[in-house]
Amino acid sequence: MTKRLLAMLMAMGLAAGLAGCNTLAGAGKDIQQGGEAVEDAARDVQSSY
């Protein structure tokens, strides 16, 4: 029973850790795309002067 519980807890911890990594990777991509949009807008404004 104890081994089974420990295995379940380890599996749940691993799943939570992997989900957290994917969430952070997705947030990083979103932030990067936002930064690229700001850069593009700045270039447009700069070229209009």
SEFIZA-3560 file (N, C-alpha, C; in Angstrom, 3 decimals):
REM SEFIZA-3560
<numar><xx>0.828</xx><yy>-1.191</yy><zz>0.000</zz><atom>N</atom></numar>
<numar><xx>0.000</xx><yy>0.000</yy><zz>0.000</zz><atom>CA</atom></numar>
<numar><xx>0.870</xx><yy>1.251</yy><zz>0.000</zz><atom>C</atom></numar>
<numar><xx>1.918</xx><yy>1.279</yy><zz>0.799</zz><atom>N</atom></numar>
<numar><xx>2.777</xx><yy>2.452</yy><zz>0.886</zz><atom>CA</atom></numar>
<numar><xx>3.519</xx><yy>2.681</yy><zz>-0.433</zz><atom>C</atom></numar>
<numar><xx>3.991</xx><yy>1.604</yy><zz>-1.062</zz><atom>N</atom></numar>
<numar><xx>4.684</xx><yy>1.738</yy><zz>-2.341</zz><atom>CA</atom></numar>
<numar><xx>3.737</xx><yy>2.272</yy><zz>-3.412</zz><atom>C</atom></numar>
<numar><xx>2.514</xx><yy>1.799</yy><zz>-3.371</zz><atom>N</atom></numar>
<numar><xx>1.517</xx><yy>2.243</yy><zz>-4.353</zz><atom>CA</atom></numar>
<numar><xx>1.219</xx><yy>3.732</yy><zz>-4.174</zz><atom>C</atom></numar>
<numar><xx>1.062</xx><yy>4.162</yy><zz>-2.935</zz><atom>N</atom></numar>
<numar><xx>0.791</xx><yy>5.568</yy><zz>-2.646</zz><atom>CA</atom></numar>
<numar><xx>1.973</xx><yy>6.434</yy><zz>-3.066</zz><atom>C</atom></numar>
<numar><xx>3.168</xx><yy>5.985</yy><zz>-2.763</zz><atom>N</atom></numar>
<numar><xx>4.365</xx><yy>6.727</yy><zz>-3.146</zz><atom>CA</atom></numar>
<numar><xx>4.476</xx><yy>6.838</yy><zz>-4.667</zz><atom>C</atom></numar>
<numar><xx>4.191</xx><yy>5.759</yy><zz>-5.371</zz><atom>N</atom></numar>
<numar><xx>4.241</xx><yy>5.777</yy><zz>-6.835</zz><atom>CA</atom></numar>
<numar><xx>3.204</xx><yy>6.739</yy><zz>-7.399</zz><atom>C</atom></numar>
<numar><xx>2.017</xx><yy>6.755</yy><zz>-6.812</zz><atom>N</atom></numar>
<numar><xx>0.967</xx><yy>7.676</yy><zz>-7.260</zz><atom>CA</atom></numar>
<numar><xx>1.378</xx><yy>9.124</yy><zz>-7.037</zz><atom>C</atom></numar>
<numar><xx>1.934</xx><yy>9.410</yy><zz>-5.873</zz><atom>N</atom></numar>
<numar><xx>2.362</xx><yy>10.771</yy><zz>-5.569</zz><atom>CA</atom></numar>
<numar><xx>3.486</xx><yy>11.218</yy><zz>-6.501</zz><atom>C</atom></numar>
<numar><xx>4.403</xx><yy>10.313</yy><zz>-6.797</zz><atom>N</atom></numar>
<numar><xx>5.492</xx><yy>10.653</yy><zz>-7.709</zz><atom>CA</atom></numar>
<numar><xx>4.958</xx><yy>10.922</yy><zz>-9.116</zz><atom>C</atom></numar>
<numar><xx>4.013</xx><yy>10.112</yy><zz>-9.567</zz><atom>N</atom></numar>
<numar><xx>3.429</xx><yy>10.308</yy><zz>-10.895</zz><atom>CA</atom></numar>
<numar><xx>2.680</xx><yy>11.633</yy><zz>-10.973</zz><atom>C</atom></numar>
<numar><xx>1.946</xx><yy>11.959</yy><zz>-9.924</zz><atom>N</atom></numar>
<numar><xx>1.212</xx><yy>13.228</yy><zz>-9.895</zz><atom>CA</atom></numar>
<numar><xx>2.178</xx><yy>14.403</yy><zz>-9.872</zz><atom>C</atom></numar>
<numar><xx>3.254</xx><yy>14.292</yy><zz>-9.123</zz><atom>N</atom></numar>
<numar><xx>4.255</xx><yy>15.351</yy><zz>-9.080</zz><atom>CA</atom></numar>
<numar><xx>4.931</xx><yy>15.545</yy><zz>-10.427</zz><atom>C</atom></numar>
<numar><xx>5.235</xx><yy>14.457</yy><zz>-11.092</zz><atom>N</atom></numar>
<numar><xx>5.849</xx><yy>14.528</yy><zz>-12.418</zz><atom>CA</atom></numar>
<numar><xx>4.899</xx><yy>15.184</yy><zz>-13.414</zz><atom>C</atom></numar>
<numar><xx>3.634</xx><yy>14.793</yy><zz>-13.377</zz><atom>N</atom></numar>
<numar><xx>2.646</xx><yy>15.380</yy><zz>-14.288</zz><atom>CA</atom></numar>
<numar><xx>2.488</xx><yy>16.877</yy><zz>-14.031</zz><atom>C</atom></numar>
<numar><xx>2.444</xx><yy>17.273</yy><zz>-12.780</zz><atom>N</atom></numar>
<numar><xx>2.313</xx><yy>18.695</yy><zz>-12.446</zz><atom>CA</atom></numar>
<numar><xx>3.549</xx><yy>19.466</yy><zz>-12.891</zz><atom>C</atom></numar>
<numar><xx>4.707</xx><yy>18.883</yy><zz>-12.712</zz><atom>N</atom></numar>
<numar><xx>5.943</xx><yy>19.543</yy><zz>-13.134</zz><atom>CA</atom></numar>
<numar><xx>6.010</xx><yy>19.735</yy><zz>-14.638</zz><atom>C</atom></numar>
<numar><xx>5.622</xx><yy>18.715</yy><zz>-15.380</zz><atom>N</atom></numar>
<numar><xx>5.635</xx><yy>18.830</yy><zz>-16.841</zz><atom>CA</atom></numar>
<numar><xx>4.601</xx><yy>19.832</yy><zz>-17.325</zz><atom>C</atom></numar>
<numar><xx>3.448</xx><yy>19.857</yy><zz>-16.705</zz><atom>N</atom></numar>
<numar><xx>2.416</xx><yy>20.826</yy><zz>-17.087</zz><atom>CA</atom></numar>
<numar><xx>2.900</xx><yy>22.241</yy><zz>-16.808</zz><atom>C</atom></numar>
<numar><xx>3.581</xx><yy>22.432</yy><zz>-15.697</zz><atom>N</atom></numar>
<numar><xx>4.113</xx><yy>23.749</yy><zz>-15.364</zz><atom>CA</atom></numar>
<numar><xx>5.154</xx><yy>24.208</yy><zz>-16.370</zz><atom>C</atom></numar>
<numar><xx>6.000</xx><yy>23.298</yy><zz>-16.815</zz><atom>N</atom></numar>
<numar><xx>7.027</xx><yy>23.656</yy><zz>-17.806</zz><atom>CA</atom></numar>
<numar><xx>6.384</xx><yy>24.085</yy><zz>-19.113</zz><atom>C</atom></numar>
<numar><xx>5.361</xx><yy>23.354</yy><zz>-19.549</zz><atom>N</atom></numar>
<numar><xx>4.683</xx><yy>23.713</yy><zz>-20.794</zz><atom>CA</atom></numar>
<numar><xx>3.967</xx><yy>25.042</yy><zz>-20.659</zz><atom>C</atom></numar>
<numar><xx>3.408</xx><yy>25.311</yy><zz>-19.497</zz><atom>N</atom></numar>
<numar><xx>2.725</xx><yy>26.581</yy><zz>-19.281</zz><atom>CA</atom></numar>
<numar><xx>3.714</xx><yy>27.733</yy><zz>-19.364</zz><atom>C</atom></numar>
<numar><xx>4.860</xx><yy>27.585</yy><zz>-18.747</zz><atom>N</atom></numar>
<numar><xx>5.878</xx><yy>28.641</yy><zz>-18.797</zz><atom>CA</atom></numar>
<numar><xx>6.425</xx><yy>28.823</yy><zz>-20.207</zz><atom>C</atom></numar>
<numar><xx>6.586</xx><yy>27.740</yy><zz>-20.928</zz><atom>N</atom></numar>
<numar><xx>7.074</xx><yy>27.849</yy><zz>-22.306</zz><atom>CA</atom></numar>
<numar><xx>6.063</xx><yy>28.595</yy><zz>-23.163</zz><atom>C</atom></numar>
<numar><xx>4.788</xx><yy>28.304</yy><zz>-22.969</zz><atom>N</atom></numar>
<numar><xx>3.742</xx><yy>29.009</yy><zz>-23.717</zz><atom>CA</atom></numar>
<numar><xx>3.696</xx><yy>30.482</yy><zz>-23.369</zz><atom>C</atom></numar>
<numar><xx>3.857</xx><yy>30.799</yy><zz>-22.104</zz><atom>N</atom></numar>
<numar><xx>3.860</xx><yy>32.205</yy><zz>-21.685</zz><atom>CA</atom></numar>
<numar><xx>5.058</xx><yy>32.925</yy><zz>-22.284</zz><atom>C</atom></numar>
<numar><xx>6.190</xx><yy>32.271</yy><zz>-22.332</zz><atom>N</atom></numar>
<numar><xx>7.381</xx><yy>32.873</yy><zz>-22.928</zz><atom>CA</atom></numar>
<numar><xx>7.180</xx><yy>33.184</yy><zz>-24.401</zz><atom>C</atom></numar>
<numar><xx>6.522</xx><yy>32.281</yy><zz>-25.117</zz><atom>N</atom></numar>
<numar><xx>6.247</xx><yy>32.525</yy><zz>-26.537</zz><atom>CA</atom></numar>
<numar><xx>5.287</xx><yy>33.698</yy><zz>-26.706</zz><atom>C</atom></numar>
<numar><xx>4.267</xx><yy>33.771</yy><zz>-25.856</zz><atom>N</atom></numar>
<numar><xx>3.317</xx><yy>34.883</yy><zz>-25.926</zz><atom>CA</atom></numar>
<numar><xx>4.012</xx><yy>36.211</yy><zz>-25.673</zz><atom>C</atom></numar>
<numar><xx>4.874</xx><yy>36.251</yy><zz>-24.686</zz><atom>N</atom></numar>
<numar><xx>5.600</xx><yy>37.483</yy><zz>-24.360</zz><atom>CA</atom></numar>
<numar><xx>6.528</xx><yy>37.860</yy><zz>-25.515</zz><atom>C</atom></numar>
<numar><xx>7.168</xx><yy>36.873</yy><zz>-26.107</zz><atom>N</atom></numar>
<numar><xx>8.063</xx><yy>37.136</yy><zz>-27.232</zz><atom>CA</atom></numar>
<numar><xx>7.279</xx><yy>37.713</yy><zz>-28.410</zz><atom>C</atom></numar>
<numar><xx>6.118</xx><yy>37.156</yy><zz>-28.705</zz><atom>N</atom></numar>
<numar><xx>5.305</xx><yy>37.669</yy><zz>-29.805</zz><atom>CA</atom></numar>
<numar><xx>4.829</xx><yy>39.086</yy><zz>-29.516</zz><atom>C</atom></numar>
<numar><xx>4.503</xx><yy>39.370</yy><zz>-28.272</zz><atom>N</atom></numar>
<numar><xx>4.113</xx><yy>40.727</yy><zz>-27.894</zz><atom>CA</atom></numar>
<numar><xx>5.254</xx><yy>41.706</yy><zz>-28.096</zz><atom>C</atom></numar>
<numar><xx>6.457</xx><yy>41.300</yy><zz>-27.729</zz><atom>N</atom></numar>
<numar><xx>7.635</xx><yy>42.140</yy><zz>-27.921</zz><atom>CA</atom></numar>
<numar><xx>7.912</xx><yy>42.398</yy><zz>-29.394</zz><atom>C</atom></numar>
<numar><xx>7.722</xx><yy>41.382</yy><zz>-30.217</zz><atom>N</atom></numar>
<numar><xx>7.927</xx><yy>41.550</yy><zz>-31.655</zz><atom>CA</atom></numar>
<numar><xx>6.903</xx><yy>42.524</yy><zz>-32.234</zz><atom>C</atom></numar>
<numar><xx>5.670</xx><yy>42.481</yy><zz>-31.743</zz><atom>N</atom></numar>
<numar><xx>4.640</xx><yy>43.415</yy><zz>-32.209</zz><atom>CA</atom></numar>
<numar><xx>5.006</xx><yy>44.848</yy><zz>-31.832</zz><atom>C</atom></numar>
<numar><xx>5.539</xx><yy>45.039</yy><zz>-30.638</zz><atom>N</atom></numar>
<numar><xx>5.966</xx><yy>46.377</yy><zz>-30.210</zz><atom>CA</atom></numar>
<numar><xx>7.125</xx><yy>46.860</yy><zz>-31.085</zz><atom>C</atom></numar>
<numar><xx>8.072</xx><yy>45.972</yy><zz>-31.374</zz><atom>N</atom></numar>
<numar><xx>9.191</xx><yy>46.343</yy><zz>-32.245</zz><atom>CA</atom></numar>
<numar><xx>8.701</xx><yy>46.744</yy><zz>-33.630</zz><atom>C</atom></numar>
<numar><xx>7.767</xx><yy>45.982</yy><zz>-34.179</zz><atom>N</atom></numar>
<numar><xx>7.225</xx><yy>46.305</yy><zz>-35.499</zz><atom>CA</atom></numar>
<numar><xx>6.534</xx><yy>47.662</yy><zz>-35.490</zz><atom>C</atom></numar>
<numar><xx>5.755</xx><yy>47.927</yy><zz>-34.460</zz><atom>N</atom></numar>
<numar><xx>5.067</xx><yy>49.213</yy><zz>-34.355</zz><atom>CA</atom></numar>
<numar><xx>6.075</xx><yy>50.352</yy><zz>-34.230</zz><atom>C</atom></numar>
<numar><xx>7.132</xx><yy>50.144</yy><zz>-33.472</zz><atom>N</atom></numar>
<numar><xx>8.158</xx><yy>51.175</yy><zz>-33.317</zz><atom>CA</atom></numar>
<numar><xx>8.860</xx><yy>51.446</yy><zz>-34.644</zz><atom>C</atom></numar>
<numar><xx>9.122</xx><yy>50.397</yy><zz>-35.407</zz><atom>N</atom></numar>
<numar><xx>9.749</xx><yy>50.578</yy><zz>-36.725</zz><atom>CA</atom></numar>
<numar><xx>8.824</xx><yy>51.360</yy><zz>-37.659</zz><atom>C</atom></numar>
<numar><xx>7.527</xx><yy>51.052</yy><zz>-37.613</zz><atom>N</atom></numar>
<numar><xx>6.563</xx><yy>51.766</yy><zz>-38.454</zz><atom>CA</atom></numar>
<numar><xx>6.538</xx><yy>53.247</yy><zz>-38.111</zz><atom>C</atom></numar>
<numar><xx>6.530</xx><yy>53.561</yy><zz>-36.832</zz><atom>N</atom></numar>
<numar><xx>6.510</xx><yy>54.958</yy><zz>-36.399</zz><atom>CA</atom></numar>
<numar><xx>7.806</xx><yy>55.646</yy><zz>-36.809</zz><atom>C</atom></numar>
<numar><xx>8.920</xx><yy>54.960</yy><zz>-36.621</zz><atom>N</atom></numar>
<numar><xx>10.223</xx><yy>55.540</yy><zz>-36.951</zz><atom>CA</atom></numar>
<numar><xx>10.331</xx><yy>55.808</yy><zz>-38.455</zz><atom>C</atom></numar>
<numar><xx>9.824</xx><yy>54.900</yy><zz>-39.264</zz><atom>N</atom></numar>
<numar><xx>9.931</xx><yy>55.084</yy><zz>-40.716</zz><atom>CA</atom></numar>
<numar><xx>8.976</xx><yy>56.157</yy><zz>-41.226</zz><atom>C</atom></numar>
<numar><xx>7.954</xx><yy>56.507</yy><zz>-40.452</zz><atom>N</atom></numar>
<numar><xx>7.011</xx><yy>57.534</yy><zz>-40.891</zz><atom>CA</atom></numar>
<numar><xx>7.552</xx><yy>58.940</yy><zz>-40.659</zz><atom>C</atom></numar>
<numar><xx>8.647</xx><yy>59.088</yy><zz>-39.915</zz><atom>N</atom></numar>
<numar><xx>9.219</xx><yy>60.420</yy><zz>-39.664</zz><atom>CA</atom></numar>
<numar><xx>10.124</xx><yy>60.836</yy><zz>-40.768</zz><atom>C</atom></numar>
//
